[in-house]
């Protein structure tokens, strides 16, 4: 009777665990056939544009910070003028 459980345990190891790894690793996923037929120049162009977008987002964030600082500075000056009157 113990041999039956032992054999049953190995059955799970040999058949279910590879299936779990197969699903997690993406071996069973279908690839996009258009991605393989895309020319490398297009991929390079896409990467360049994404880098440009990242740079522009960083510049916009920097400008937002500068604008916030300027608004706070002007608000403080306005308050100090009102208090001095």
C-alpha positions in Angstrom: 0.0 0.0 0.0 2.9 2.4 0.7 4.3 1.7 -2.7 1.0 2.9 -4.3 1.3 6.3 -2.6 5.0 6.6 -3.4 4.3 5.9 -7.1 1.3 8.3 -7.0 3.6 11.0 -5.6 6.1 10.6 -8.4 3.3 10.7 -11.0 2.5 14.2 -9.7 6.1 15.3 -9.8 6.7 14.1 -13.3 3.5 15.3 -15.0 2.1 18.3 -13.1 5.3 20.2 -12.2 6.6 20.5 -15.7 3.1 21.7 -16.8 3.2 24.4 -14.1 6.7 25.5 -15.2 5.6 25.4 -18.8 2.7 27.8 -18.1 4.7 30.2 -16.0 7.7 30.5 -18.3 5.6 31.3 -21.3 6.6 28.3 -23.4 2.9 27.8 -24.3 2.3 31.4 -25.2 1.8 32.3 -28.8 4.1 34.9 -30.3 3.0 37.8 -32.4 3.9 36.9 -36.0 4.0 40.5 -37.0 6.9 41.2 -34.5 9.2 38.8 -36.4 8.4 40.4 -39.7 9.1 44.0 -38.5 12.3 45.5 -39.9 15.0 46.3 -37.3 15.0 50.0 -38.4 11.4 50.2 -37.2 12.3 48.8 -33.8 15.2 51.3 -33.6 12.9 54.1 -34.5 10.4 53.1 -31.9 13.1 52.9 -29.2 14.4 56.4 -30.2 10.9 57.9 -30.0 10.3 56.3 -26.6 13.6 57.7 -25.3 12.6 61.1 -26.6 9.2 60.8 -24.8 11.0 59.9 -21.6 13.3 63.0 -22.0 10.3 65.3 -22.7 8.5 63.9 -19.6 11.5 64.7 -17.5 11.7 68.2 -18.9 7.9 68.8 -18.2 8.3 67.5 -14.6 11.3 69.9 -14.1 9.2 72.8 -15.5 6.3 71.9 -13.3 8.6 72.1 -10.3 10.0 75.4 -11.3 6.5 76.8 -11.9 5.4 75.6 -8.5 8.4 77.3 -6.9 7.8 80.5 -8.8 4.1 80.6 -7.8 5.0 80.1 -4.1 7.6 82.8 -4.3 5.2 85.3 -5.9 2.4 84.4 -3.4 4.9 85.1 -0.5 5.8 88.5 -2.0 2.1 89.4 -2.5 1.4 88.5 1.1 4.3 90.5 2.4 3.1 93.5 0.4 -0.4 93.3 1.8 0.9 93.0 5.3 3.1 96.1 4.9 0.2 98.3 3.9 
